[in-house]
């Protein structure tokens, strides 16, 4: 595995308001809590829990995205998921 290898998001599940469970290509599974985010500017639609729940995996970018084309960088998602890991079922 290359030293600069970054696992990509391969799965996402909404497990609460602004709480996502992410699966990464290296097998890491962890929850990422966005409840404290303010979502300024172009991120404002994510304040609505119903819209936030429309998240999906953008397999081309290796991250999560929403219907309006908004996506989030995978690096901080991986860091947060890795900090709050879950055992794979």
C-alpha positions as CSV (number, residue, x, y, z in Angstrom):
1,X,0.0,0.0,0.0
2,X,1.4,3.4,-0.9
3,X,2.4,5.7,1.9
4,X,0.1,8.4,0.7
5,X,-2.9,6.1,0.2
6,X,-6.2,7.5,1.4
7,X,-9.1,5.2,1.8
8,X,-12.2,6.3,-0.1
9,X,-15.8,6.2,1.1
10,X,-17.6,3.1,-0.2
11,X,-20.8,3.3,1.9
12,X,-22.9,5.7,3.9
13,X,-25.9,5.3,6.2
14,X,-27.9,8.0,8.0
15,X,-28.1,6.9,11.6
16,X,-29.5,10.1,13.1
17,X,-30.0,13.8,12.5
18,X,-26.7,14.9,11.0
19,X,-25.1,11.6,12.0
20,X,-23.6,9.4,9.4
21,X,-22.0,6.0,9.5
22,X,-19.3,5.7,6.9
23,X,-17.5,2.7,5.4
24,X,-14.1,3.2,3.8
25,X,-12.2,1.0,1.3
26,X,-9.8,-0.1,4.0
27,X,-12.6,-1.6,6.1
28,X,-12.8,1.3,8.5
29,X,-16.4,1.9,9.7
30,X,-17.1,4.9,11.9
31,X,-19.7,7.5,12.8
32,X,-19.3,11.1,11.9
33,X,-21.4,13.6,13.8
34,X,-22.2,16.8,12.0
35,X,-24.7,18.2,14.5
36,X,-22.3,21.0,15.7
37,X,-21.7,22.3,12.1
38,X,-23.1,25.7,11.3
39,X,-23.2,25.1,7.5
40,X,-22.6,28.6,6.2
41,X,-23.1,29.9,2.6
42,X,-23.4,27.2,0.0
43,X,-23.5,24.5,2.7
44,X,-26.8,26.0,4.2
45,X,-29.1,23.3,2.6
46,X,-27.3,20.8,4.9
47,X,-28.9,22.4,7.9
48,X,-32.2,20.7,7.0
49,X,-32.1,17.1,8.4
50,X,-34.3,15.9,5.6
51,X,-32.0,17.3,3.0
52,X,-28.9,16.1,4.8
53,X,-30.4,12.6,4.8
54,X,-30.3,12.6,1.0
55,X,-26.6,11.9,1.2
56,X,-25.1,9.3,-1.1
57,X,-21.6,8.0,-2.1
58,X,-19.9,9.7,-5.0
59,X,-17.9,6.7,-6.2
60,X,-16.0,8.8,-8.7
61,X,-14.8,11.3,-6.0
62,X,-14.5,8.7,-3.3
63,X,-16.6,10.7,-0.8
64,X,-20.1,11.6,0.1
65,X,-22.3,14.0,-1.8
66,X,-25.8,15.5,-2.0
67,X,-28.2,16.1,-4.9
68,X,-27.1,19.7,-5.4
69,X,-23.6,18.5,-6.2
70,X,-22.1,19.5,-2.8
71,X,-19.5,17.0,-1.5
72,X,-17.1,16.9,1.4
73,X,-13.4,16.2,1.3
74,X,-12.8,12.6,2.3
75,X,-9.7,13.3,4.5
76,X,-11.5,14.8,7.5
77,X,-14.3,12.3,7.1
78,X,-11.8,9.5,7.4
79,X,-10.1,11.1,10.4
80,X,-13.4,11.5,12.2
81,X,-14.6,8.0,11.4
82,X,-11.2,6.5,12.4
83,X,-11.5,8.4,15.7
84,X,-14.9,6.8,16.3
85,X,-14.6,3.3,14.9
86,X,-17.3,0.6,15.0
87,X,-16.7,-3.1,14.7
88,X,-17.8,-4.4,11.4
89,X,-20.8,-6.7,11.6
